[in-house]
Amino acid sequence: MIKIVLYIIGIIVAFIVVALLLIFMNYFLFIKPKDTKRGWRIRSLGRDAISYQEKIGNEWKGIKIDGEMLIGKIRKVLFFKTEEKWTEYPEWAQHREKIIDRIKLDFPPKTTEYKNDE
């Protein structure tokens, strides 16, 4: 009986180890190289907001884009600063339309609504 229990525990542990290896391999083989190749990435900041980041030199620099999580076909609303307020962002982030277009690649209009932050 003890051998069966140990065998089952061994299978469970092996399954967990394989799952963790697959997760890490996915990140290092597919996600991280994609971000580096593009030179920009988007990360979640908690439940609602996101961070748009660009690789400047060897460092990732980011700006915060406010958002709101929804339930239904539209899953998120992103609030972009108006053109006047956009100037509050750092110099590297002044290409507003380009940044918004990139964000729309990861948050497509089919599932995301966009508004100007009033």
Order of alpha helices (4+ residues) and beta strands (2+ residues): alpha-alpha-beta-beta-beta-beta-alpha-alpha-beta
